[in-house]
Amino acid sequence: MRASEQVRLPQPDLAQVDIGTVLQALADPVRLQIVRLLTEMGEAACGALDLPVRPSTVSHHLRTLRESGLVETELHGNSRVSKVRRKELDQRFPGLLASILLAEPAVAD
């Protein structure tokens, strides 16, 4: 593979993804934060995400999000650039992602 080539990592067909899989992936606070950041940024490499966990943990969470159908990841040289599959998700689960992303966090007592 030449440095200018882009390769998309394997991801599931959303027609075969159950809503429970999507909700389970988004139930983790770090993964939800990743989806929120990617939505704001458009796309980003793993190291560009400002998160309170180690880079190896970010990679793990991005893999989980990709395998659950929420993000797609492409290899750009030595970087893995991820973005939310927003259009496809909105077609498969209308309003779901918007509702989750706009939800206010719980208020602690």
SELOGU-273292 format. One record per residue: z, y, x of N, C-alpha, C, O in turn; residue in one letter. Coordinates in steps of 0.02 Angstrom, whole numbers. Example, Ala and Ser with C-alpha at 12.3 -4.5 7.8 and 13.67 -1.06 7.14 Angstrom:
BEGIN
      n_w      n_v      n_u     ca_w     ca_v     ca_u      c_w      c_v      c_u      o_w      o_v      o_u   dokol
      390     -284      660      390     -225      615      390     -165      660      423     -166      712       A
      354     -112      642      357      -53      684      394        2      645      402       57      670       S
//
This chain:
BEGIN
      n_w      n_v      n_u     ca_w     ca_v     ca_u      c_w      c_v      c_u      o_w      o_v      o_u   dokol
        0      -59       42        0        0        0        0       62       44       41       68       90       M
      -46      107       31      -49      170       67        2      218       38       21      212      -20       R
       23      267       78       74      314       57       54      353       -6       97      373      -45       A
      -11      364      -17      -34      404      -74      -38      362     -138      -46      390     -192       S
      -34      296     -132      -38      254     -191       27      254     -231       82      259     -202       E
       20      250     -297       79      247     -340       78      180     -376       27      158     -403       Q
      136      147     -375      143       82     -407      199       87     -458      255      109     -441       V
      186       66     -519      237       66     -571      274        0     -568      244      -54     -566       R
      341        4     -567      381      -57     -568      378      -89     -637      365      -54     -686       L
      389     -154     -642      385     -188     -707      434     -159     -758      492     -144     -742       P
      410     -153     -819      452     -129     -874      433     -167     -937      376     -190     -943       Q
      479     -173     -984      463     -212    -1044      418     -173    -1092      417     -111    -1093       P
      381     -210    -1132      344     -181    -1187      396     -162    -1240      435     -205    -1261       D
      398     -100    -1261      450      -78    -1308      446     -113    -1375      496     -115    -1411       L
      388     -139    -1393      383     -177    -1456      427     -239    -1454      445     -266    -1507       A
      444     -262    -1395      485     -321    -1387      558     -305    -1371      598     -350    -1359       Q
      575     -241    -1370      643     -220    -1354      682     -208    -1418      660     -172    -1463       V
      740     -239    -1423      784     -232    -1481      825     -168    -1474      843     -148    -1419       D
      841     -137    -1530      881      -75    -1528      949      -87    -1497      977      -42    -1465       I
      977     -147    -1504     1041     -163    -1473     1039     -158    -1397     1087     -137    -1366       G
      982     -178    -1369      973     -173    -1296      974     -101    -1273     1005      -84    -1223       T
      941      -58    -1311      938       14    -1295     1008       44    -1302     1030       81    -1258       V
     1042       29    -1356     1108       57    -1367     1159       33    -1315     1202       71    -1293       L
     1153      -30    -1296     1199      -57    -1246     1187      -22    -1179     1236       -7    -1144       Q
     1125       -9    -1161     1111       26    -1098     1138       97    -1100     1164      121    -1050       A
     1133      130    -1157     1157      199    -1163     1232      204    -1173     1259      259    -1170       L
     1265      149    -1185     1338      150    -1196     1376      165    -1132     1433      189    -1135       A
     1346      153    -1075     1379      167    -1011     1373      243     -997     1318      270     -999       D
     1429      277     -983     1427      350     -973     1382      373     -916     1351      425     -921       P
     1379      335     -862     1336      355     -806     1262      348     -825     1221      391     -809       V
     1245      294     -860     1175      285     -881     1155      338     -932     1099      363     -930       R
     1200      356     -977     1186      410    -1024     1176      476     -986     1131      514    -1003       L
     1216      488     -936     1209      548     -896     1141      548     -859     1108      600     -853       Q
     1121      490     -834     1056      485     -801     1000      501     -849      954      539     -832       I
     1002      474     -909      950      488     -959      949      562     -976      896      592     -983       V
     1007      593     -983     1010      665     -997      980      705     -940      941      751     -951       R
      997      687     -878      970      723     -820      894      714     -815      858      762     -803       L
      870      653     -824      798      641     -820      761      678     -876      705      701     -866       L
      792      683     -934      761      719     -989      754      793     -971      702      824     -985       T
      805      821     -941      804      892     -920      754      903     -863      716      952     -863       E
      754      858     -814      714      867     -753      641      844     -761      598      865     -723       M
      628      802     -809      561      774     -817      555      708     -781      541      657     -811       G
      566      710     -715      567      650     -674      606      667     -611      611      725     -591       E
      632      615     -579      671      626     -518      678      562     -479      677      507     -507       A
      685      570     -414      702      514     -370      777      502     -376      815      547     -395       A
      797      443     -359      867      422     -363      914      472     -329      965      492     -357       C
      897      493     -269      940      538     -230      944      609     -257      988      647     -237       G
      898      627     -302      898      695     -330      945      702     -390      955      757     -415       A
      973      647     -413     1017      649     -471     1089      661     -447     1116      623     -407       L
     1119      714     -472     1187      733     -454     1236      694     -498     1250      713     -554       D
     1261      639     -471     1304      594     -509     1367      577     -468     1365      579     -407       L
     1422      561     -502     1486      546     -468     1492      474     -443     1548      448     -439       P
     1436      443     -427     1437      373     -404     1394      367     -341     1354      412     -326       V
     1402      311     -306     1364      300     -244     1290      288     -259     1273      266     -314       R
     1246      303     -211     1174      293     -222     1156      221     -242     1111      211     -282       P
     1191      171     -215     1177      102     -234     1193       90     -308     1159       51     -342       S
     1244      123     -332     1263      117     -403     1211      152     -447     1195      128     -501       T
     1186      209     -424     1133      244     -461     1072      199     -466     1042      194     -519       V
     1054      167     -411      996      121     -412     1007       64     -462      961       45     -498       S
     1067       38     -464     1083      -16     -512     1074        9     -584     1044      -24     -625       H
     1101       68     -598     1096       96     -666     1023      110     -684     1003       98     -741       H
      984      136     -637      913      149     -651      876       84     -665      831       82     -707       L
      894       32     -629      862      -33     -642      879      -58     -712      836      -82     -748       R
      942      -51     -732      963      -71     -799      926      -31     -852      903      -59     -902       T
      919       34     -841      883       77     -888      809       57     -892      780       57     -946       L
      779       40     -835      709       19     -835      701      -47     -871      655      -56     -911       R
      745      -95     -856      740     -161     -887      754     -160     -962      733     -205     -998       E
      790     -109     -985      804     -103    -1057      750      -62    -1092      752      -53    -1153       S
      701      -36    -1054      646        0    -1084      654       75    -1088      609      109    -1114       G
      709      102    -1064      721      173    -1071      685      217    -1020      665      273    -1036       L
      677      193     -960      643      232     -909      587      192     -877      587      130     -879       V
      540      228     -849      489      196     -807      497      223     -737      516      281     -727       E
      483      181     -688      492      200     -618      429      185     -580      399      131     -586       T
      408      234     -540      350      226     -496      371      234     -424      416      273     -408       E
      338      196     -381      348      204     -309      301      258     -285      241      255     -296       L
      330      309     -253      291      363     -222      309      360     -148      358      390     -127       H
      269      326     -109      287      316      -38      351      276      -34      354      219      -58       G
      403      305       -4      467      271        3      516      287      -54      571      262      -56       N
      495      330     -100      539      352     -155      523      315     -219      466      296     -232       S
      574      307     -260      566      280     -327      580      337     -375      636      362     -379       R
      528      358     -410      534      414     -456      536      387     -527      493      349     -548       V
      588      408     -564      598      383     -632      591      439     -683      604      497     -668       S
      570      420     -743      568      467     -799      581      428     -864      568      368     -868       K
      606      464     -914      620      434     -979      555      420    -1015      509      462    -1013       V
      550      364    -1047      491      346    -1087      497      377    -1156      496      342    -1207       R
      503      442    -1158      520      479    -1219      470      468    -1276      490      450    -1331       R
      407      477    -1262      356      470    -1315      357      400    -1345      356      392    -1406       K
      359      350    -1302      359      281    -1325      423      264    -1364      421      230    -1415       E
      480      289    -1339      544      277    -1373      546      311    -1441      572      282    -1489       L
      519      372    -1445      517      407    -1509      473      371    -1560      487      373    -1620       D
      420      339    -1536      377      301    -1582      412      237    -1605      408      219    -1663       Q
      446      204    -1559      479      140    -1575      543      150    -1616      556      113    -1664       R
      583      200    -1596      648      213    -1628      651      288    -1646      685      326    -1612       F
      616      309    -1699      612      380    -1716      681      413    -1723      724      390    -1761       P
      691      468    -1687      752      507    -1692      811      481    -1653      861      516    -1644       G
      808      419    -1629      866      389    -1595      885      427    -1532      943      448    -1524       L
      838      436    -1487      854      468    -1423      875      540    -1433      921      564    -1400       L
      841      576    -1478      860      646    -1491      931      650    -1517      969      694    -1496       A
      950      605    -1562     1018      606    -1589     1070      592    -1535     1123      624    -1533       S
     1055      545    -1491     1102      527    -1438     1109      583    -1388     1164      599    -1366       I
     1052      613    -1369     1054      666    -1319     1087      730    -1344     1116      768    -1305       L
     1082      742    -1410     1112      803    -1438     1184      794    -1460     1217      843    -1478       L
     1209      733    -1460     1277      719    -1482     1327      753    -1436     1320      751    -1375       A
     1376      784    -1466     1430      817    -1427     1477      763    -1401     1490      714    -1436       E
     1502      771    -1340     1551      724    -1314     1616      725    -1355     1632      776    -1386       P
     1651      671    -1354     1716      667    -1389     1765      716    -1359     1764      729    -1299       A
     1807      743    -1400     1859      789    -1378     1923      751    -1366     1947      715    -1410       V
     1952      758    -1307     2014      724    -1291     2073      761    -1324     2072      822    -1331       A
     2123      722    -1343     2183      752    -1374     2226      787    -1323     2278      815    -1340       D
//
